């Protein structure tokens, strides 16, 4: 388990670097600083002097990847848009928006309402869908199992936007049990996050119960396991990140150990 966690952490570095490089290419190579300046200043009656002044005020007048006119080797690499605007993100330096607002401060201020919804949705959702999956495993090949799978498919087939709008209209407007929108600090925030958490659990987490049911069947029996039969070996396979493939004959998801 420790090796799995370490491996996943190490995987994160090349993934973040790749995403960072791709984002930089899209924002500063495909859409150049000159294009951004003209978009902000307007396409009519814009001189190159105005474009250069806009870029200089925001630090976009430097070289993209390599400043050949700098004196030292370090300055050649650091006095660039890539180093100041892209690599600085790894130090949690998000810079400023075009209107002068500190982006990092905005994130610190606004992340708490998001976490107040996301964390309970994740924790409660995991407990609900694993419990639901265990219930379907216990009553396997029965009407409860079939009904649970059908319910998961129906819930998954409906857009989450429908649950959001319907929940706000029914619970917030008609029944007036919770506010339709808004947020407050402290314990008074519960009435604002209650409805989003319930909708998130129903529309996102419950639908995963069918997948967790199959995982539990693999753990509790050797059915659907191609290469191993021991229970503890299967557990290790799941934790180590085993791959999945589709068996066209059985039309079922099965674990495979490479």
SULPEGI-V416483 format. One record per residue. N is the residue number from 0. NEAR is the number of other C-alpha atoms within 12 Angstrom. D_FIRST is the distance of its C-alpha to the first C-alpha in Angstrom with 2 decimals. Layout:
n = {N | N}
near = {NEAR | NEAR}
d_first = {D_FIRST | D_FIRST}
This chain:
n = {0 | 1 | 2 | 3 | 4 | 5 | 6 | 7 | 8 | 9 | 10 | 11 | 12 | 13 | 14 | 15 | 16 | 17 | 18 | 19 | 20 | 21 | 22 | 23 | 24 | 25 | 26 | 27 | 28 | 29 | 30 | 31 | 32 | 33 | 34 | 35 | 36 | 37 | 38 | 39 | 40 | 41 | 42 | 43 | 44 | 45 | 46 | 47 | 48 | 49 | 50 | 51 | 52 | 53 | 54 | 55 | 56 | 57 | 58 | 59 | 60 | 61 | 62 | 63 | 64 | 65 | 66 | 67 | 68 | 69 | 70 | 71 | 72 | 73 | 74 | 75 | 76 | 77 | 78 | 79 | 80 | 81 | 82 | 83 | 84 | 85 | 86 | 87 | 88 | 89 | 90 | 91 | 92 | 93 | 94 | 95 | 96 | 97 | 98 | 99 | 100 | 101 | 102 | 103 | 104 | 105 | 106 | 107 | 108 | 109 | 110 | 111 | 112 | 113 | 114 | 115 | 116 | 117 | 118 | 119 | 120 | 121 | 122 | 123 | 124 | 125 | 126 | 127 | 128 | 129 | 130 | 131 | 132 | 133 | 134 | 135 | 136 | 137 | 138 | 139 | 140 | 141 | 142 | 143 | 144 | 145 | 146 | 147 | 148 | 149 | 150 | 151 | 152 | 153 | 154 | 155 | 156 | 157 | 158 | 159 | 160 | 161 | 162 | 163 | 164 | 165 | 166 | 167 | 168 | 169 | 170 | 171 | 172 | 173 | 174 | 175 | 176 | 177 | 178 | 179 | 180 | 181 | 182 | 183 | 184 | 185 | 186 | 187 | 188 | 189 | 190 | 191 | 192 | 193 | 194 | 195 | 196 | 197 | 198 | 199 | 200 | 201 | 202 | 203 | 204 | 205 | 206 | 207 | 208 | 209 | 210 | 211 | 212 | 213 | 214 | 215 | 216 | 217 | 218 | 219 | 220 | 221 | 222 | 223 | 224 | 225 | 226 | 227 | 228 | 229 | 230 | 231 | 232 | 233 | 234 | 235 | 236 | 237 | 238 | 239 | 240 | 241 | 242 | 243 | 244 | 245 | 246 | 247 | 248 | 249 | 250 | 251 | 252 | 253 | 254 | 255 | 256 | 257}
near = {14 | 11 | 13 | 17 | 14 | 13 | 16 | 17 | 14 | 14 | 14 | 15 | 15 | 14 | 14 | 18 | 18 | 16 | 18 | 24 | 23 | 17 | 20 | 26 | 20 | 15 | 22 | 28 | 20 | 14 | 16 | 22 | 31 | 30 | 23 | 24 | 30 | 24 | 16 | 18 | 21 | 16 | 16 | 11 | 11 | 19 | 16 | 17 | 15 | 20 | 27 | 23 | 20 | 26 | 26 | 18 | 18 | 23 | 24 | 29 | 25 | 30 | 28 | 28 | 25 | 21 | 22 | 18 | 15 | 16 | 12 | 13 | 13 | 15 | 19 | 21 | 23 | 25 | 27 | 27 | 31 | 31 | 29 | 29 | 32 | 31 | 27 | 18 | 23 | 17 | 13 | 17 | 18 | 21 | 25 | 19 | 14 | 16 | 11 | 13 | 13 | 17 | 20 | 20 | 17 | 16 | 19 | 15 | 14 | 16 | 16 | 19 | 25 | 20 | 20 | 28 | 28 | 24 | 20 | 26 | 29 | 25 | 20 | 24 | 29 | 24 | 20 | 26 | 32 | 27 | 23 | 33 | 34 | 27 | 27 | 32 | 31 | 19 | 19 | 22 | 14 | 14 | 16 | 19 | 24 | 20 | 19 | 32 | 32 | 19 | 24 | 29 | 21 | 18 | 27 | 25 | 16 | 18 | 18 | 23 | 18 | 19 | 26 | 26 | 19 | 22 | 30 | 27 | 20 | 19 | 25 | 23 | 16 | 14 | 14 | 16 | 17 | 26 | 26 | 25 | 22 | 18 | 23 | 17 | 16 | 13 | 12 | 15 | 23 | 22 | 26 | 28 | 33 | 32 | 34 | 41 | 31 | 32 | 32 | 34 | 33 | 34 | 32 | 32 | 34 | 36 | 32 | 30 | 37 | 36 | 28 | 30 | 32 | 30 | 33 | 33 | 29 | 32 | 29 | 22 | 21 | 23 | 23 | 27 | 33 | 23 | 19 | 25 | 22 | 18 | 20 | 16 | 22 | 31 | 26 | 21 | 28 | 26 | 21 | 22 | 20 | 23 | 17 | 21 | 18 | 14 | 15 | 9 | 8 | 11 | 10 | 19 | 25 | 31 | 34 | 23 | 22 | 13}
d_first = {0.00 | 3.81 | 5.43 | 5.04 | 6.35 | 8.71 | 9.85 | 10.69 | 12.51 | 14.34 | 15.31 | 16.92 | 19.52 | 21.34 | 21.24 | 22.85 | 25.29 | 26.28 | 26.86 | 28.77 | 30.92 | 31.66 | 32.64 | 34.84 | 36.53 | 37.31 | 38.66 | 40.54 | 41.36 | 42.02 | 43.40 | 45.10 | 46.08 | 49.67 | 48.74 | 46.94 | 50.03 | 52.44 | 50.36 | 50.54 | 54.16 | 55.50 | 56.68 | 60.40 | 62.36 | 59.39 | 60.32 | 58.21 | 59.00 | 57.35 | 54.28 | 54.04 | 54.48 | 51.72 | 49.29 | 50.31 | 49.84 | 46.19 | 45.34 | 45.38 | 48.24 | 46.09 | 44.84 | 41.75 | 39.77 | 42.15 | 45.14 | 47.48 | 50.19 | 48.13 | 49.14 | 45.99 | 43.00 | 40.74 | 43.05 | 43.16 | 39.42 | 39.17 | 42.40 | 41.19 | 40.19 | 36.77 | 35.94 | 37.52 | 36.63 | 33.35 | 31.40 | 32.32 | 30.04 | 27.01 | 28.73 | 29.14 | 32.84 | 33.87 | 37.56 | 40.36 | 41.53 | 44.93 | 46.55 | 45.31 | 42.55 | 39.50 | 36.57 | 33.99 | 36.05 | 36.34 | 32.56 | 32.23 | 35.00 | 34.06 | 30.28 | 30.57 | 32.26 | 29.65 | 26.76 | 28.85 | 28.75 | 25.35 | 23.18 | 25.01 | 25.07 | 21.31 | 20.67 | 23.67 | 23.16 | 19.68 | 21.22 | 24.28 | 22.96 | 20.42 | 23.34 | 25.64 | 23.43 | 23.25 | 27.01 | 27.60 | 25.55 | 27.57 | 30.79 | 29.88 | 32.94 | 35.04 | 36.80 | 34.10 | 31.50 | 34.00 | 35.02 | 31.49 | 30.82 | 34.24 | 33.62 | 30.37 | 32.29 | 35.23 | 33.27 | 31.38 | 34.75 | 36.31 | 35.77 | 34.05 | 37.17 | 39.17 | 37.13 | 37.49 | 41.24 | 41.86 | 39.98 | 41.90 | 45.17 | 44.82 | 43.00 | 44.10 | 47.62 | 49.01 | 47.40 | 46.95 | 44.05 | 42.03 | 43.13 | 43.00 | 41.68 | 41.27 | 39.02 | 39.55 | 37.77 | 36.68 | 36.67 | 39.29 | 36.66 | 35.42 | 38.41 | 37.62 | 33.89 | 34.27 | 35.63 | 33.22 | 30.21 | 31.78 | 32.64 | 29.17 | 27.60 | 30.25 | 30.51 | 26.92 | 24.43 | 26.43 | 26.83 | 23.13 | 23.59 | 24.88 | 21.81 | 19.56 | 22.10 | 21.53 | 17.74 | 18.49 | 21.14 | 18.83 | 16.52 | 19.62 | 21.63 | 21.73 | 23.93 | 23.08 | 20.67 | 22.41 | 20.62 | 18.75 | 20.02 | 17.78 | 16.00 | 12.81 | 12.95 | 13.39 | 10.46 | 8.25 | 10.63 | 10.36 | 6.70 | 7.45 | 10.49 | 13.28 | 16.76 | 19.51 | 23.17 | 26.36 | 28.29 | 31.89 | 33.38 | 31.28 | 30.72 | 27.29 | 23.75 | 21.81 | 18.48 | 18.84 | 16.74 | 18.42}
